[in-house]
Amino acid sequence: MATSTLILLCLFASLAGFVDAIVGGGGLIQTPASLILLPQLPVATVIGSLKIPSFSGTYFAAKQYVKQVTINWRRMIFMCALAFMASFFGSLLLTQVSNRFMKPIILGVLVFVAIYSFARKDFGQKKQNLISNNKEIIYASLISIIIGFYDGFIGPGAGSFLVLAFISLLGFDFLQASAHAKLINLATNLGSILLFFLKGHILWQVAIPMAICNAFGGVLGARMAISKGNKFIRIFFLLVVMATLIRFSYDVFWRK
């Protein structure tokens, strides 16, 4: 592999880590760039290798968030365990079938998310009233299983969907939602890493340099999100949702 190619991959990894740390969506930058720059590799190997930098950036971003945001660790461990298993089986399914049939469905969901988020100016700006313990357990389980499986099977936009779910179902503000999303993303990345490692689909000479750069971007992004607060994160959330919408529109309507 040419040194220039690796340098470009690392630059994209840094930018992806920065964006992903704020509100998710780093895969929209890192994945297409890597598929273009590494056309000689099987898609599964590229995707599997990218899970390493994704985990690295998410880990260091999560460390910044947990210093500032209160976490219910009992609930979080439960959610992470479910998300880990769901992501593993999502990635397993990805190695056997195409995920293209799901993209029109995700496109419809994204249109709804974009309209809803733009229409509600107060969305995610402050913590809402707490829900009952029973509902909290049900919602936490659904979030972990559904989005965990989605992250393993499809991937792009999973962090944004987690943020949306935490705000809509558990009443978090954007800062809390982003912090909790990072921890769930750690679990989903681990689930996928385990599957791709067992299948031999990780190219370590690419994954490790990108992981270092993604971590650097993750730390910067998390610090900026924490310092700027909910309004800044909301703007980033809307931008990432629109970028995800454009990406899936391309896949559904124009990509052959």
C-alpha positions as CSV (number, residue, x, y, z in Angstrom):
1,M,0.0,0.0,0.0
2,A,1.3,3.5,-0.9
3,T,2.2,5.8,2.0
4,S,0.0,8.5,0.5
5,T,-3.0,6.2,0.7
6,L,-2.4,5.5,4.3
7,I,-2.0,9.2,5.1
8,L,-5.3,10.0,3.4
9,L,-7.0,7.1,5.3
10,C,-5.6,8.6,8.6
11,L,-6.8,12.1,7.7
12,F,-10.3,10.8,7.1
13,A,-10.2,8.7,10.3
14,S,-9.3,11.9,12.3
15,L,-12.3,13.8,10.8
16,A,-14.6,10.8,11.3
17,G,-13.5,10.6,15.0
18,F,-14.2,14.3,15.5
19,V,-17.7,14.2,14.0
20,D,-18.6,10.8,15.6
21,A,-17.6,12.1,19.0
22,I,-20.1,14.9,18.9
23,V,-23.2,13.2,17.7
24,G,-22.3,10.1,15.6
25,G,-22.1,9.7,11.9
26,G,-18.3,9.2,11.6
27,G,-19.0,6.2,9.4
28,L,-20.4,8.5,6.7
29,I,-16.9,9.9,6.3
30,Q,-14.6,7.0,7.1
31,T,-16.4,4.2,5.3
32,P,-16.9,5.6,1.8
33,A,-13.4,7.1,1.8
34,S,-11.9,3.7,2.7
35,L,-13.9,1.8,0.1
36,I,-12.6,4.2,-2.5
37,L,-9.0,4.2,-1.4
38,L,-8.8,0.4,-0.9
39,P,-10.7,-0.9,-4.0
40,Q,-8.4,-4.0,-4.1
41,L,-9.7,-5.3,-0.8
42,P,-12.9,-7.3,-0.1
43,V,-15.7,-5.1,1.3
44,A,-15.9,-7.2,4.4
45,T,-12.2,-6.7,5.1
46,V,-12.5,-2.9,4.7
47,I,-15.6,-2.8,7.0
48,G,-14.0,-5.1,9.5
49,S,-10.8,-3.1,9.6
50,L,-12.7,0.1,10.2
51,K,-14.3,-1.2,13.3
52,I,-10.9,-0.9,15.1
53,P,-10.5,2.9,14.5
54,S,-14.3,3.3,15.2
55,F,-13.8,1.6,18.6
56,S,-10.6,3.6,19.4
57,G,-12.2,7.0,18.7
58,T,-15.4,6.1,20.5
59,Y,-13.4,4.9,23.6
60,F,-11.5,8.1,24.0
61,A,-14.6,10.2,23.3
62,A,-16.5,8.2,25.9
63,K,-13.8,8.9,28.5
64,Q,-14.3,12.6,28.0
65,Y,-18.0,12.4,28.3
66,V,-18.2,10.2,31.5
67,K,-16.1,12.9,33.3
68,Q,-18.9,15.4,32.8
69,V,-22.2,13.4,32.5
70,T,-23.8,11.2,35.2
71,I,-24.2,7.6,34.1
72,N,-26.6,5.0,35.5
73,W,-24.0,2.2,35.3
74,R,-26.3,-0.6,36.2
75,R,-28.6,0.3,33.3
76,M,-25.7,1.0,31.0
77,I,-24.0,-2.4,31.6
78,F,-27.3,-4.1,30.8
79,M,-27.8,-2.1,27.6
80,C,-24.2,-2.6,26.5
81,A,-24.5,-6.4,26.9
82,L,-27.6,-6.5,24.8
83,A,-26.1,-4.2,22.2
84,F,-22.9,-6.3,22.0
85,M,-24.9,-9.5,21.2
86,A,-27.2,-7.7,18.8
87,S,-24.2,-6.2,16.9
88,F,-22.4,-9.5,16.7
89,F,-25.4,-11.2,15.1
90,G,-26.0,-8.2,12.8
91,S,-22.4,-8.5,11.5
92,L,-22.8,-12.2,11.2
93,L,-25.8,-11.7,9.0
94,L,-23.9,-9.1,7.0
95,T,-21.3,-11.7,6.0
96,Q,-24.0,-13.9,4.6
97,V,-26.6,-11.6,2.9
98,S,-26.8,-8.1,1.4
99,N,-28.1,-5.3,3.5
100,R,-29.4,-3.3,0.5
101,F,-33.0,-4.3,0.9
102,M,-33.1,-2.4,4.3
103,K,-31.9,0.9,2.8
104,P,-35.3,2.1,1.5
105,I,-36.8,1.5,5.0
106,I,-33.9,3.4,6.7
107,L,-34.4,6.3,4.1
108,G,-38.0,6.7,5.2
109,V,-37.0,6.7,8.8
110,L,-34.4,9.4,8.2
111,V,-36.9,11.6,6.4
112,F,-39.1,11.4,9.5
113,V,-36.2,12.1,11.8
114,A,-35.1,15.1,9.8
115,I,-38.6,16.7,9.7
116,Y,-39.2,15.9,13.4
117,S,-35.9,17.4,14.5
118,F,-36.2,20.6,12.5
119,A,-39.8,21.1,13.6
120,R,-39.1,20.8,17.3
121,K,-36.8,23.6,18.2
122,D,-36.6,22.5,21.9
123,F,-35.8,18.9,21.0
124,G,-33.0,17.6,23.2
125,Q,-32.3,21.0,24.8
126,K,-33.2,20.0,28.3
127,K,-33.8,16.8,30.3
128,Q,-37.5,15.8,30.3
129,N,-39.5,14.2,33.1
130,L,-38.3,10.7,34.1
131,I,-40.3,7.7,33.0
132,S,-41.3,4.8,35.1
133,N,-38.7,2.0,35.9
134,N,-40.7,-0.6,33.9
135,K,-40.9,1.7,30.8
136,E,-37.2,2.6,31.2
137,I,-36.2,-1.1,31.1
138,I,-38.4,-1.8,28.1
139,Y,-37.1,1.2,26.1
140,A,-33.5,0.6,27.1
141,S,-33.8,-3.0,25.9
142,L,-35.4,-2.0,22.6
143,I,-32.8,0.7,21.9
144,S,-29.9,-1.7,22.6
145,I,-31.2,-4.6,20.5
146,I,-32.6,-2.8,17.5
147,I,-29.8,-0.2,17.1
148,G,-27.2,-2.6,18.1
149,F,-28.3,-5.0,15.4
150,Y,-28.5,-2.1,12.9
151,D,-25.0,-1.0,13.7
152,G,-23.6,-4.5,13.1
153,F,-25.7,-5.1,9.9
154,I,-25.7,-1.7,8.2
155,G,-23.8,0.9,10.3
156,P,-24.0,4.5,9.0
157,G,-26.0,6.7,11.2
158,A,-26.2,4.3,14.2
159,G,-24.8,6.9,16.6
160,S,-27.4,9.5,15.5
161,F,-30.2,7.0,15.9
162,L,-29.0,6.3,19.4
163,V,-29.0,10.0,20.2
164,L,-32.5,10.3,18.8
165,A,-33.7,7.3,20.8
166,F,-32.2,8.5,24.1
167,I,-33.9,11.9,23.7
168,S,-37.2,10.7,22.5
169,L,-37.7,7.6,24.7
170,L,-35.6,8.2,27.8
171,G,-35.9,12.0,28.0
172,F,-32.2,12.9,27.8
173,D,-30.8,16.2,26.6
174,F,-28.3,16.2,23.7
175,L,-25.2,16.1,25.9
176,Q,-26.5,13.2,28.0
177,A,-27.7,11.4,24.9
178,S,-24.3,11.7,23.2
179,A,-22.5,10.4,26.2
180,H,-24.7,7.4,26.5
181,A,-24.6,6.8,22.8
182,K,-20.8,6.6,22.9
183,L,-20.9,3.8,25.5
184,I,-23.4,1.8,23.5
185,N,-21.3,2.3,20.4
186,L,-18.3,0.8,22.3
187,A,-20.4,-2.3,22.8
188,T,-21.6,-2.5,19.2
189,N,-18.1,-2.0,17.9
190,L,-16.8,-4.8,20.1
191,G,-19.5,-7.1,18.9
192,S,-18.6,-6.5,15.3
193,I,-14.8,-6.6,16.0
194,L,-15.2,-10.1,17.6
195,L,-17.1,-11.4,14.5
196,F,-14.8,-9.9,11.9
197,F,-11.7,-11.0,13.9
198,L,-13.0,-14.6,14.0
199,K,-13.7,-14.4,10.2
200,G,-10.2,-13.0,9.5
201,H,-11.5,-9.7,8.1
202,I,-9.3,-7.2,9.9
203,L,-6.2,-5.7,8.1
204,W,-4.2,-4.5,11.1
205,Q,-1.6,-2.5,9.2
206,V,-4.4,-0.2,8.1
207,A,-6.6,-0.5,11.3
208,I,-4.0,0.5,13.8
209,P,-2.7,3.8,12.3
210,M,-6.3,4.8,11.6
211,A,-7.3,4.0,15.2
212,I,-4.7,6.4,16.5
213,C,-5.9,9.2,14.3
214,N,-9.6,8.4,15.0
215,A,-8.9,8.6,18.7
216,F,-7.2,12.0,18.4
217,G,-10.3,13.3,16.5
218,G,-12.6,11.7,19.1
219,V,-11.0,13.5,22.0
220,L,-11.2,16.9,20.2
221,G,-14.8,16.3,19.2
222,A,-15.9,15.3,22.7
223,R,-14.2,18.2,24.3
224,M,-15.8,20.6,21.9
225,A,-19.3,19.1,22.4
226,I,-18.9,19.3,26.2
227,S,-17.7,22.9,26.1
228,K,-20.3,24.2,23.6
229,G,-23.3,22.3,25.0
230,N,-26.7,21.3,23.7
231,K,-27.4,23.9,21.1
232,F,-24.1,23.2,19.3
233,I,-24.7,19.4,19.5
234,R,-28.2,19.9,18.0
235,I,-26.8,21.7,15.0
236,F,-24.3,18.9,14.5
237,F,-27.1,16.3,14.9
238,L,-29.2,18.0,12.2
239,L,-26.2,18.2,9.8
240,V,-25.3,14.5,10.3
241,V,-29.0,13.4,9.8
242,M,-29.1,15.4,6.5
243,A,-25.8,13.9,5.4
244,T,-27.0,10.4,6.3
245,L,-30.3,11.1,4.4
246,I,-28.3,12.1,1.3
247,R,-26.1,9.0,1.6
248,F,-29.0,6.6,1.7
249,S,-30.9,8.5,-1.0
250,Y,-27.9,8.0,-3.3
251,D,-27.7,4.3,-2.4
252,V,-31.5,3.8,-3.0
253,F,-32.1,5.9,-6.1
254,W,-28.8,6.3,-8.0
255,R,-26.3,3.7,-7.0
256,K,-26.3,0.6,-9.2
